[in-house]
Amino acid sequence: MRIRSTAGHFAWLGVEIALVGLICFSILAIAWSRNVTFDMTPTLDHTLSDQAQRTARRLAQDVRITVFYNSQEQGRVREMKELLRRFADQSGHVSFRMVDLDRSPMLANQYNVVNYNTAIVESGDVRLPVRNLGEDDITTALIKLIEGRQRVAVFAVGHGEADPTNPDPRSGLTQGAKALESENYRIERMADLRGGIPDEVTLFVVANPRTDFTDAEIAAVDAYLERGGGGLFLVEAGSAPRLAGLLRELGIEQGNDLIVDERNRLFFADSFAPQIAFFNDQILPFTGAPPAVLPLAQSILPVDPSRDGVQVAPFAFTGQDTFAHKDRTIVEGVVPSFVEGVDLPGPVPVAAIARIGADETGGSVVVVGDGEFATNLYVGTLGNRDFFLNLAHLAGRAEALIATRHEINPGGTFSRLHLTAPQARVLFWVSVVLLPATVLLLGALIGWRRRARSAG
């Protein structure tokens, strides 16, 4: 009996071990097939950005990435391999191989590679070198392969506009220009528009002009848009009257007012930097990006265009509790109050688009009622960079590139932690007042009960 009992015990133990092993194997198989991962880092360092994922899924041709690494930097090798695996998980068209540069001189010579951590992204006969491999670099290379050509973005600079080559930490536009370059744009500048805007230009940008355009320049811009060009205009209230007249003919009028957003103002900031609360998803799809902040913004109002074949629609709005203050004269330290019948109640439109012509080859005009949100100071704040880039793609009819990107460091004294004034007040009262008071009350209660027990 003991022998049978012992044998039966071991038999059941073996069955249990087999079942546990089968369950574990099934869990691993499901996890492998579903490829579910959890990125617990605050900035999602181990997850591809929405833009990178969308780009990889757009691939219609096979792409192979060859990385020449340094065997003495195993940590860096693991990082690059993990990054490439994430791209391969997004698309079956992506494959990669890791090559030790020191041990493969012949292959390195064929690819003209002499530096460590250099990748060659190739598809068919096209080879694109990538130095110091990173997510943005791979995404840029994949966009170039998909597009097949480089887009050209021209910035007007002859009227005091923000300059894409000016590195000034407040008024420059270098970070925005660099972001456009990473998405397959070649950046150029034009100080004199009287000779016309070339046909090769896919995006024409006017960022916060301080002086007006001449009649000849307005005619050149108009001709470019009528030929099917894309224009992005970031305009402040009262600036460039001739340009405002052209935009009005196309059905977009500037409000020449000041939008007040008291509820969503950033901590230790004033109420004149409204946040964009929602979009018209049929025009600019929602990508999950944080809200953009527009300092000293004006309303942008759709009106009946004076030209035939132009369709106009607003697509970005502030919150319900904002308003556009018609009197831009503000007393320091005083938040203006809404004047019924004079001021424009929220939601206030802050961006609009005009399509010239009914087909996809017609011109496209995007107007935003703020000229500073894309400058080096503000472009890293909340969703400003995504907003600027997505507006550029919308104007240049590159809607496939509209997406959300990884955060960048904000400029000036702004912090990565963005709190509105109400949120900051709640945080203060909870952390500084409520929690310490609760601990003190609990301590007093416990002490009182102990004394009561000792007395009894």
N, C-alpha and C positions, 0 to 999 in steps of 0.2 A: 504493500500500500504506500509506503513512504517513497519507494522508487517511482511509482506511477504519479504520486502527488508532486514529487520534485520535477519529474519530466513534464507534467502538465503545466506546472508553474513556469518553467523555462520556455515552454511552447507559447504560452500566453504572453510572456515577456517579449519573446521574439516578434509575435504578431503586433504587440503594442509599439515596439521600436520601429517595425516596418511601416505601421500606419502613421507614426509621427514623422518618419522620413518622407513618406508619400505626401503628407500634408505640407511639410516644409518645401519639398520639391515643387508642388503645385503652386504654392505662394510665390516662389522664385520665378516659375514659368509665367505666371500671370503678370508679375511685376515687370519681367523682361519684355513681355509682349506689349504691355500697356505703356511702358517707359514713363512711369510717373515718378517725378522727383519733387522734393520740397526744398526751396531755397529760403533759408531763414535769415539771410544777411539783410541788414536794413536797406541797402541800395540794390539788392538783387544782383550781386556780382556774379553769381553762378547761373544766371538765366539770360538768354538772349533777349535783347530789346524787341519790342513789337516791330520796329522797322526791320531788324535783321531777320526775324522770322518771316515777315511778309515777303522780303526779298528772296530768301531761300525758296519759299514755296512758289514764287513766280517763275523759277527756272524751268525752261522747256528743253534744254539741252544738257548733256552730261558735262560736268565740271570736275577736274581733278586738281587737287591742291598738293603740291610737293613742298615740304618744309625741310630746310637744311639747318640742323640744330648743332649745338655744342654739347658733346657728351659730358662735359664737366659741369653743366648746369642742369642737373636732373629735375630740380624744382620747376625751372622755366619750361623744360621739355614737357613735364606733366601738365602744366597750365595750357600750353599750346595744343597738346593732344586732346585735352578735355574740351577746349574751345571748338576745335574742328569736329569733335564728336557731336557737339550740340548742333552744328550746322548740318551734319550728315543726318541727324535725327529728324530734321525739318524737311529734308528733301532726299528722295532716292537718287537724284541726279548728282549729288555731291559725294565724292570719295576723296580720300587723302592718304598720303604716305609720309612717313618720317624718315629722313635720310641724315646720317652722320656726315657732316661736311668734310671732316678730316679724313674719313675713310672712303669717300666717294669722289675723288678729284675729277674723274672722267665725266660723271654725270653733272657735277657742279660746273665744269667747263662748258658742257653742252648748253646749260642754262645761263651761263655768264654770271654765276653767283660766286662772290668772294667774301661775303659777310655772314656771320652766324645769324640764326633766327630770321632768315629771309625765306619767303615763300614765293612760289610761282603758281599763279592761278591760270589754268589753261582750259580752253574749250575749242576743239577743232584746231585751227591754225593760229588762234589768238593766244598769246602768252602775256600775262600781266604780272610784273614783279611787285612784291609787297615787302617793304622793309619793317623790321621790328613788329612782327605779327600781332595784331589785335583785332577785336570784334569790328570796330569801325572801318579798319583797313580792308578786311575781308568783305564787308558789306559794300563798300565803295567799289571794289573790284567786281563783285557780282552785278552791281547795278550797271557798270560799264559794259559787261558782257551782255546783259539783257537789252540795254538800250541800243548798243551797237554804234553809238555816236555820242559825242560830248555836247551838252547843251551850252549855250552862251547867254550869260546874264550881264547886262550893261547897266551900270549905275550912273545916273546923272549927277554931276558934281559941280556944275557951273553956277549954282544958285544958292550956295551955302548949305547944301545937303550934307547929311551924314556920309562920310567917306569910307568906302570899304578898305582903304589902305591906311586909315588913320588909327593908330593904336591907343589913342587917348582913352583912359579907363572910364571916362564918363560919356563923351560925345562920339567916340569912334565907332566904327561898324565892322571892325576886323573879325570879331568872333562870329557874327552873322554871316559874313562873306566866307569865312573858313568852313562854316557848317554847310553852306551851299556847295562849296568845292568838294566836300566829302560826299555829296550826293550827285556828282557827275556834272557840275557846272563849271565853266571857265569864266572867271570874273574879269570884266573890263570896265573902264571908266570913260565917260564922254563929258567934256566941259562945254563943247559947242555943238548944239543939235541942229544947227541951221542946214548943214549938209545932208541931213536925213539919217535915219537909223537903219543900219544894214539889214537885209532880209534874213541873214543867218542868226540874228538875235532872237532867242526864244523867250527871253524875259527882260523887260525894261523896268527898272526900279527907280522911283523918285522918293527919297527918304527925308522928309522934313525940310522942304525948301524954305529959305529965309528971304529970298528976293524973287521977283516975278519972272516969268518966261517972256521972251519976245514973241511977236506975232509969227515970225518965221519959225521959231522953235515949236510953237503950238501947232502950226501947220505940219511940221515934220512928225510930231508925236501922233497927230490925228491920222496922217497918211500911214504911219506904221501900224496903228491899231486897225485901220480899215483893211490893210493887207492881211490881217489875221494874226498880228502880234499880240503878246500878252503883257499887260501893264500892271504893276503893283505900286500903288500910291499911298504913302504914309503921310498924312497931312494934318497940320495943326490949324486951329481956328484962325481965320483972317489972313492966311498966308497965300501967296501966289494967286491973285485974282483972275488972271487970264487962264491959268490951269483950272481953277474952280469953275470958270465959265465953260470950258471944254467938258468937264465932268458933268456939269448940269445939263448940257446938250445930250449927254448919254444917259441921263436919267438919275444921276447921283448928286445930291445936294448936301453941302456941309452945313451943320446946324449953327456954327459959330457960337457955341454955348460951352458950358462946363458941367460935366457929369459929376454928381455928388453920390458917393456910396459910403454912408456912415456905418452901416452894419458890418460890411466886409472889409473895412480898412485894416491894414496891417498894424500890428502892435507898435506903438511909438511912432506911427505915421499919421498923416492927415487923411481927410475924407475925399481927396481929389485924385485918387488912383483906383478907379473902379475895376472890379473883376468881371470877366466874361462869365455869365452864369449858364448860358446854353446856346446851342447852334441850331440852325436848320440842317438836319442830318441829310436831307436830299441834296444839299449843296456842298457842305463840308462834313463828311462822316465823322461821328464821334469815335475817338481813338483811345479814350481813357486817360488822356493827358491831364495834368492839373490845370486849373483855370489860369488864363493869362491875366496880367495886370497892366493896365494902360494909364500911365501918369498924365494928368491934365488932358483928358480925352474930351472930344466933342462928339455930338451925335452925327450920324451919317444917314440921311433920309432919302428913300426912293421917291422920285417924282416922275411925271410923264415925260419920256424923252421926246425931244423935238425932231428926232430922226426916225426914219422908218427902219424896221427890222432889228430893233434893239429891245432886248428883254432884260429887265432889272428886278433884283430881289435882294433884300437884306438877309444876312445869314448869321450874324453874331450879335448877341444881346446881353445887356447887363441885367441885374436882378429886378424882381418886382418892386422892391422897396428903394430903388434908386430914382433919380430924376435928373433932367438936364436943366441947369440953371442958366437962364438967358442973360443975366447980368454977370459978366465974368469978373467984375470988381469985387474982391473978397477982402474983408477986414481980417487982419491977423488974429488967429485964435478963435474966430467965430465961424461956426458951421452955418451956411445959409439954409433958410427954411423954404419949403415948397410954396410957390405962389400959384394958386388955382387960376387957370385960364391964361397964365403967362408961361410958366415952366412946363416942360414936357415930362409927363410921368413915366415911370418904368413899366415894363422893360424898355430900355432905350437901345435902339440899333446903333452899333458902333462900327459895323462893316457891311459893305454891300458889293454886289457883283453885277456887271453889265455884260451881256453876251451880244456881240455884234454879228448878225447873220444867224441863220437857222441851222447851219451844218457845223461839223466839228472843225472846219477850217477857218471859221470866223474869229474875229478878235475877241479878247477877253480882258476886262478891266476890273480889278479888285481895289477897293478904296477902304482904308482904315482911318478912323478919326483920331489918330495919335501918331506922333512922329518920333517918339523916344523909346518905345517899348523894346525895340530891337537893337538899341545901342549897347555898347559893352557894359554899361552900368546895369541895365535891366534885363538883358537877354538871358541871363542865368536864373532869373527870378521865376519861381513856379513854372508855368507852362509857356513862357514867352518864346523860348527858342522853337518849340514845336509849333506854336502858332505862326511865327514868322515863316518857317520853312513850309508849312502846309499851305499858307497863303501864297507863297511863291509857286508851289506846285499847282495850286488851283488856277492862278493867273496864267501860268505857262502850259496849261493843259497836260500836266503830268500827274493826274490824280492817283495813279498807281503808286506813287511815292509818298502819299499822305500816310503818316504813321506817328507813333510815339517813340522817342529815343530815350537813352539813359540820361540821367540828370548830369549837369555840369556844375562846377562851382559858381555860386552867385558872385556878382561884382560888388564893389563898394563895401558898405558895412552890413549888407544883408546876410542872413544866416540860412543854412539849409533848413532849419526848423522855422516854418512860416506859421504864425498864429495871428488870427484876427484879434481885434481888441476885446470882443466879448469872450473869445476862447481864452485869452490871456487872463481876463478877470476870473473866469471860472477856475482856471488852473491855480491862480494865486489863492483864492479862497479855500479851495480843496486842500492844497498841499501845505499852505502856510498857516491857515486858520483852522479848518475843520479837522484835519488829521491830528495835529498836535493837541487840539482841544479834546478830541475823543480819547487820546491816550491819557491825558491828564484826568479826565473824568473817570475812566476805567481804573486808573491808579488810585484815585481818591475813594472810589467805591470799594475796591479790594481792601484798602487800608481801614476804612470804616467798618467793614464786616469782620476783619481780624480783631479790631479793638472790641467790637461787640461780643465776639466769641470769648475773648480773654476776660472781659468783665463778667460774663455769665458763668 
